[in-house]
Amino acid sequence: MYYFLILSSLLILPFKIFSDGRLIEVCGIDGSGKSTFIQDMKDALTEKGRKVIVLKPLSGDPAVYKFLDELDALKANTADRELHERIDRFKSEYFFLGMLNHKPLIDRYISEGYDVLCDRYIFSYKTYQECFDQSLKEDETLLSQLPKEKITFLLTAPVEVAMSRIEAKGAPASYENPVFLGKAQEIFLREANHYPHLVHLNGNGTRQSNLDEALSVLEER
């Protein structure tokens, strides 16, 4: 009986070690402080003994960025609405499939007990789809099959502050403009109530206060 109990505990132990992975989405407009917050979170969680990985499911492959920029240039130089829609749809599908392609990776890290910090995930995807008028009901079926976040942190900041931060890093991309950022943030705030595990953070606040609040929430949940 004694040896049976020891064997049983050894079989259960790996589950206890590796079953506590968490998926955490960090979202917000460009310039809201996501990257800084994610780095602070990663450092703090690592210090607490957690295994942490940062993923960017919506970033795509940097090798494709040049082609996407060329499509934006093509779009800017033509008034053909059908071509505009085709380009927008292609870009939408590209980033959607990129996110779906992250599923096995996210599943594996969670099963191994990692805190998976996603720099933008499902909430961000839906927001930007609406910004580009590309929302599709068909997407919902596939989105429902993706790993669900344990918590979503939404950082918001005044658009002028976000633009100032973006410009400090160099020339803004075509989509990094006050109109687009304002529209995206409006959608984030409007839809936030539909996410029961969402925590709203002040992207214009101090790094330490945001980190303290986030860690406190994670400990509670």
N, C-alpha and C positions, 0 to 999 in steps of 0.2 A: 504493500500500500504506500509506503514511504517513497519507494522509487517511482511509483506511478505518479505521485504528486509532483516529484521533481521533474519528471518527463513532461507532465502536463504544463508546468510553469514555463519550461523551456520552449514549448510549442506556442504558448500564448505570448511570450516575451517579445518576439519580433513584431507581432501585431501592435503591441503597446508602443513600441519604439517608432514604428514607421507609419502608424495610422493617423497621426495627428498633424498631417500636412494641411496647410491653409492657403487658399487662393485669395489674394487681395488685389482689387483693382484700384488704381490711382488715376483719376481723370480730371479734366479741366482744360480750358483753352490754352493754346501756346502762350507762354509768358506768365502763367499762373503760379509757377513754382513747383511743378511736378517733379522735374529731374532732381532738384535740390532735396525735396521732401523724400523722394525714394532713396536717395543716397543716405540721408540721415536715418531713415527707417532701417535700411540694410545694416548700417553700422551698429545701430542700437540693438537690433534683434540678434545680430551676430555676437555682440558682447554678452547677451543674455544666454548664449549657448544654442541658439536656434541655427538651423541650416537655412540659408537664404539664397535664392536665385532671382535675378531680375530678367524678365522677358518683355519683348515688345511685339506682341502679336499683330499690331496694325502698322508696323513700320515698313514691311516689305523688304525686298533685297536691295541694298544700296547700288548694286550693279544695274538695276533697272531704272534708277532715278533719272539718269540722263534721257532715257527714252520717254519717260513720263513728262519731263520738262519739254521735250520736243513736241509732244502731243499738246501741251498747254500753249506752246508757241503757234502750232498749227491752228488751234482753236481761236487764238487771239487774232489771227490773220484771215479769218473767214467769217462770213455772216450766215453760213449754212447751218440752220438749226438742227437738221438731221445729223450732220457731222458732229455738232456740239453734243448732242444726246448720245451718239455712238461712243464718243471719247469718254464722256462722263460714265457711261455704263461699263465700258471696259475697265476704267480705273476702279469703279465700285466693285466689280467682280474680282479684280486682281487682289484688292485688299481683303475682301471677304474670304476668298479661298486661302489667302495667306493666314488669316486667323483660324480657319478650320484646320489648316495644316499643323497648327500648334497643339491641337488636342492631344495626340499621343505623348508629346513632350510634357505638357502640363500634367496629364494623368500620371506619368511616371514619377515626376518630381513630388507630386502630392503623396503618392503611395510610398515614397521613400522618406516622408516626413519633412519635406521642405516647406518653408514659407515662400510661396511663389508671388513675387511682387510684379504685377502686370502694369506696365506703363501704357495705359489705355487698353480697354477690353470691350465687353459687350455694350455697356452703356455708352462708351465713346463711339463705338461703331454705329449704333443706332442714331446718335446725335448727328454725326457727320453725314450719314445717309440722308437724313432729313434736310440738312443744310444744302446738299447737292440735289435735292428732289429725287432721290434714288431709293426711297423706302419701298420695300416689297414685302407683301404678306408671306410670300413663299419662303423668305429668309427665316421666318420665325421657327419653322419646323427644324431646320438645321441648327439654328442658334440654341434651340431647346436641348440639343444633344451635347452641347459643350459643357465642360465642367463649370459649376456655378461658384461664383465668388462667395467667400464667407463674409466679406465686408467690402464696401466701396467707399473710398475717400474721394470727395469732390472738393477741389480747391478752386476758389473763385477770387478774382482780383479785378479792380477797375480796368476797363479796356485800355485806357491811356497808360496805366502802369504796365500792363502786359506788353503793349507796343514799345514802350521805352526799354524794357528788358530785351525784347527781340532785337531791336535796332542796335543795342549795345553789343550784340554778338556778331553783327554784320548786316548785309543787305537782306531785308525780309523776303521770303518767298512770296509768290503771287497770291497765295491764300492767306498770308499773314498780314491782313489789313483790318482796320477798325470795323468795317461793315461785317465782314465774315466772322471775326472774333466775337462781335456783339451778338450776332445771330446765334452762334454756337452756344455762347454762355446763357442766352435767354432760354434755349431749349434745355440745356442742362438743369437750369433752375426750375423750369416748368415741369420737367419729368422726374425731378428728384423724389417727389412724394410717392412715386410708384415703386421705389426701391426701398424695401423695409430695412435693409442692412446698410443704408447709406449714412455716412457721417460727413457733414459739411464743415470744411475748414477754411479759415481766412487766409487766402494766398497772399494777402498784403500784411499779414501779421508777422510775429517773430517766428523764426525757425524752431526755437526751443518750445514755444507754447504749442505749436502745431504737433511737434513730436511728442510732447508730454500727453496731449489729449489723445493722439492716436494710440500710443502705447497703453494708456489707461483703458481705452475702449477694447483693445485686443485682449487685455487681461480679463476683462469682464465677460468676454464672449468665447 
